[in-house]
């Protein structure tokens, strides 16, 4: 990505607008939200492994 930046102070309003658009569409999750999500995926993965091995019957 070693390209140089090619924007001026005149472009800052457009850059700010794009930042707002991106943050609205892809909000930054809090540390707690990320931890809950990782835990949920881990638990689901363990449950899937158990279902695949036959130790737990799927509901």
OpenMM code with the backbone's topology and positions (N, CA, C; nanometers):
from openmm import Vec3, app, unit

residues = "UNK UNK UNK UNK UNK UNK UNK UNK UNK UNK UNK UNK UNK UNK UNK UNK UNK UNK UNK UNK UNK UNK UNK UNK UNK UNK UNK UNK UNK UNK UNK UNK UNK UNK UNK UNK UNK UNK UNK UNK UNK UNK UNK UNK UNK UNK UNK UNK UNK UNK UNK UNK UNK UNK UNK UNK UNK UNK UNK".split()
positions = [
    Vec3(0.0821, -0.1196, 0.0000),
    Vec3(0.0000, 0.0000, 0.0000),
    Vec3(0.0855, 0.1247, 0.0000),
    Vec3(0.2041, 0.1221, -0.0354),
    Vec3(0.2972, 0.2316, -0.0227),
    Vec3(0.2650, 0.3557, -0.1039),
    Vec3(0.1420, 0.3744, -0.1487),
    Vec3(0.1058, 0.4927, -0.2267),
    Vec3(0.0995, 0.6161, -0.1370),
    Vec3(0.1278, 0.7307, -0.1959),
    Vec3(0.1194, 0.8552, -0.1197),
    Vec3(-0.0246, 0.9060, -0.1214),
    Vec3(-0.0578, 0.9872, -0.0229),
    Vec3(-0.1916, 1.0446, -0.0161),
    Vec3(-0.2020, 1.1594, -0.1145),
    Vec3(-0.3161, 1.1688, -0.1793),
    Vec3(-0.3362, 1.2748, -0.2774),
    Vec3(-0.4663, 1.3473, -0.2456),
    Vec3(-0.4686, 1.4206, -0.1337),
    Vec3(-0.5854, 1.5008, -0.1008),
    Vec3(-0.5395, 1.6297, -0.0350),
    Vec3(-0.6272, 1.7281, -0.0405),
    Vec3(-0.5945, 1.8593, 0.0152),
    Vec3(-0.6957, 1.8953, 0.1234),
    Vec3(-0.6777, 2.0112, 0.1825),
    Vec3(-0.7702, 2.0595, 0.2853),
    Vec3(-0.9103, 2.0750, 0.2280),
    Vec3(-0.9205, 2.1007, 0.0995),
    Vec3(-1.0511, 2.1152, 0.0347),
    Vec3(-1.1287, 1.9828, 0.0356),
    Vec3(-1.0572, 1.8723, 0.0409),
    Vec3(-1.1208, 1.7407, 0.0380),
    Vec3(-1.1682, 1.6939, 0.1753),
    Vec3(-1.1334, 1.7646, 0.2808),
    Vec3(-1.1627, 1.7181, 0.4161),
    Vec3(-1.3122, 1.7021, 0.4425),
    Vec3(-1.3964, 1.7873, 0.3873),
    Vec3(-1.5405, 1.7728, 0.4118),
    Vec3(-1.5925, 1.6415, 0.3535),
    Vec3(-1.5438, 1.6059, 0.2350),
    Vec3(-1.5852, 1.4781, 0.1747),
    Vec3(-1.5312, 1.3600, 0.2548),
    Vec3(-1.4087, 1.3710, 0.3014),
    Vec3(-1.3494, 1.2628, 0.3807),
    Vec3(-1.4264, 1.2457, 0.5107),
    Vec3(-1.4602, 1.3554, 0.5768),
    Vec3(-1.5389, 1.3480, 0.7006),
    Vec3(-1.6753, 1.2850, 0.6739),
    Vec3(-1.7385, 1.3251, 0.5627),
    Vec3(-1.8690, 1.2697, 0.5278),
    Vec3(-1.8585, 1.1181, 0.5096),
    Vec3(-1.7558, 1.0721, 0.4369),
    Vec3(-1.7377, 0.9288, 0.4164),
    Vec3(-1.7125, 0.8572, 0.5490),
    Vec3(-1.6385, 0.9196, 0.6384),
    Vec3(-1.6153, 0.8592, 0.7706),
    Vec3(-1.7471, 0.8397, 0.8441),
    Vec3(-1.8331, 0.9399, 0.8404),
    Vec3(-1.9636, 0.9298, 0.9069),
    Vec3(-2.0469, 0.8194, 0.8429),
    Vec3(-2.0490, 0.8142, 0.7115),
    Vec3(-2.1250, 0.7104, 0.6408),
    Vec3(-2.0748, 0.5718, 0.6806),
    Vec3(-1.9443, 0.5532, 0.6821),
    Vec3(-1.8879, 0.4229, 0.7170),
    Vec3(-1.9177, 0.3858, 0.8616),
    Vec3(-1.9056, 0.4817, 0.9533),
    Vec3(-1.9322, 0.4524, 1.0942),
    Vec3(-2.0792, 0.4225, 1.1196),
    Vec3(-2.1679, 0.4835, 1.0439),
    Vec3(-2.3108, 0.4527, 1.0586),
    Vec3(-2.3430, 0.3133, 1.0063),
    Vec3(-2.2807, 0.2766, 0.8958),
    Vec3(-2.3088, 0.1468, 0.8343),
    Vec3(-2.2305, 0.0322, 0.8976),
    Vec3(-2.1147, 0.0625, 0.9530),
    Vec3(-2.0287, -0.0386, 1.0148),
    Vec3(-1.9825, 0.0132, 1.1504),
    Vec3(-2.0729, 0.0162, 1.2486),
    Vec3(-2.0376, 0.0748, 1.3780),
    Vec3(-1.9256, -0.0025, 1.4476),
    Vec3(-1.8452, 0.0712, 1.5211),
    Vec3(-1.7361, 0.0119, 1.5973),
    Vec3(-1.7953, -0.0501, 1.7230),
    Vec3(-1.7666, -0.1770, 1.7446),
    Vec3(-1.8207, -0.2466, 1.8608),
    Vec3(-1.7319, -0.2205, 1.9823),
    Vec3(-1.7957, -0.2201, 2.0978),
    Vec3(-1.7204, -0.2019, 2.2218),
    Vec3(-1.6426, -0.3294, 2.2527),
    Vec3(-1.5484, -0.3190, 2.3426),
    Vec3(-1.4692, -0.4347, 2.3832),
    Vec3(-1.5598, -0.5444, 2.4404),
    Vec3(-1.6606, -0.5033, 2.5175),
    Vec3(-1.7529, -0.6005, 2.5762),
    Vec3(-1.8328, -0.6731, 2.4683),
    Vec3(-1.8784, -0.5981, 2.3672),
    Vec3(-1.9534, -0.6610, 2.2576),
    Vec3(-1.8664, -0.7619, 2.1829),
    Vec3(-1.7411, -0.7256, 2.1587),
    Vec3(-1.6500, -0.8164, 2.0895),
    Vec3(-1.6243, -0.9420, 2.1718),
    Vec3(-1.6077, -0.9256, 2.3040),
    Vec3(-1.5856, -1.0414, 2.3907),
    Vec3(-1.7070, -1.1330, 2.3925),
    Vec3(-1.8290, -1.0750, 2.4008),
    Vec3(-1.9511, -1.1563, 2.3985),
    Vec3(-1.9632, -1.2330, 2.2671),
    Vec3(-1.9293, -1.1653, 2.1576),
    Vec3(-1.9379, -1.2284, 2.0262),
    Vec3(-1.8391, -1.3449, 2.0147),
    Vec3(-1.7153, -1.3238, 2.0623),
    Vec3(-1.6157, -1.4314, 2.0593),
    Vec3(-1.6600, -1.5496, 2.1448),
    Vec3(-1.7149, -1.5203, 2.2632),
    Vec3(-1.7613, -1.6272, 2.3520),
    Vec3(-1.8749, -1.7050, 2.2866),
    Vec3(-1.9705, -1.6336, 2.2239),
    Vec3(-2.0830, -1.6992, 2.1577),
    Vec3(-2.0337, -1.7910, 2.0462),
    Vec3(-1.9378, -1.7417, 1.9654),
    Vec3(-1.8838, -1.8243, 1.8569),
    Vec3(-1.8103, -1.9463, 1.9116),
    Vec3(-1.7367, -1.9270, 2.0215),
    Vec3(-1.6640, -2.0379, 2.0822),
    Vec3(-1.7617, -2.1442, 2.1332),
    Vec3(-1.8676, -2.1006, 2.2017),
    Vec3(-1.9680, -2.1937, 2.2544),
    Vec3(-2.0385, -2.2657, 2.1398),
    Vec3(-2.0735, -2.1925, 2.0342),
    Vec3(-2.1385, -2.2555, 1.9190),
    Vec3(-2.0455, -2.3569, 1.8531),
    Vec3(-1.9166, -2.3248, 1.8465),
    Vec3(-1.8192, -2.4166, 1.7870),
    Vec3(-1.8067, -2.5444, 1.8673),
    Vec3(-1.8042, -2.5313, 1.9999),
    Vec3(-1.7961, -2.6489, 2.0869),
    Vec3(-1.9213, -2.7342, 2.0710),
    Vec3(-2.0381, -2.6700, 2.0666),
    Vec3(-2.1638, -2.7436, 2.0497),
    Vec3(-2.1658, -2.8157, 1.9151),
    Vec3(-2.1155, -2.7512, 1.8111),
    Vec3(-2.1123, -2.8134, 1.6785),
    Vec3(-2.0180, -2.9334, 1.6778),
    Vec3(-1.9034, -2.9207, 1.7455),
    Vec3(-1.8095, -3.0331, 1.7531),
    Vec3(-1.8729, -3.1513, 1.8253),
    Vec3(-1.9446, -3.1233, 1.9336),
    Vec3(-2.0097, -3.2312, 2.0083),
    Vec3(-2.1186, -3.2975, 1.9245),
    Vec3(-2.1933, -3.2170, 1.8500),
    Vec3(-2.2988, -3.2725, 1.7647),
    Vec3(-2.2373, -3.3598, 1.6554),
    Vec3(-2.1230, -3.3145, 1.6003),
    Vec3(-2.0559, -3.3924, 1.4958),
    Vec3(-2.0014, -3.5241, 1.5495),
    Vec3(-1.9553, -3.5226, 1.6750),
    Vec3(-1.8967, -3.6446, 1.7312),
    Vec3(-2.0027, -3.7393, 1.7857),
    Vec3(-2.1276, -3.6903, 1.7959),
    Vec3(-2.2368, -3.7751, 1.8410),
    Vec3(-2.2563, -3.7772, 1.9907),
    Vec3(-2.1819, -3.6952, 2.0654),
    Vec3(-2.1987, -3.6956, 2.2108),
    Vec3(-2.3243, -3.6222, 2.2532),
    Vec3(-2.3702, -3.5297, 2.1715),
    Vec3(-2.4927, -3.4550, 2.2014),
    Vec3(-2.5816, -3.4618, 2.0786),
    Vec3(-2.7055, -3.4955, 2.0997),
    Vec3(-2.8001, -3.5009, 1.9884),
    Vec3(-2.8509, -3.3606, 1.9584),
    Vec3(-2.8545, -3.3197, 1.8316),
    Vec3(-2.9083, -3.1871, 1.7966),
    Vec3(-3.0559, -3.1779, 1.8316),
    Vec3(-3.0997, -3.0601, 1.8680),
    Vec3(-3.2396, -3.0390, 1.9078),
    Vec3(-3.3239, -2.9990, 1.7902),
] * unit.nanometer
topology = app.Topology()
chain = topology.addChain("A")
for resn in residues:
    res = topology.addResidue(resn, chain)
    for name in ("N", "CA", "C"):
        topology.addAtom(name, app.Element.getBySymbol(name[0]), res)
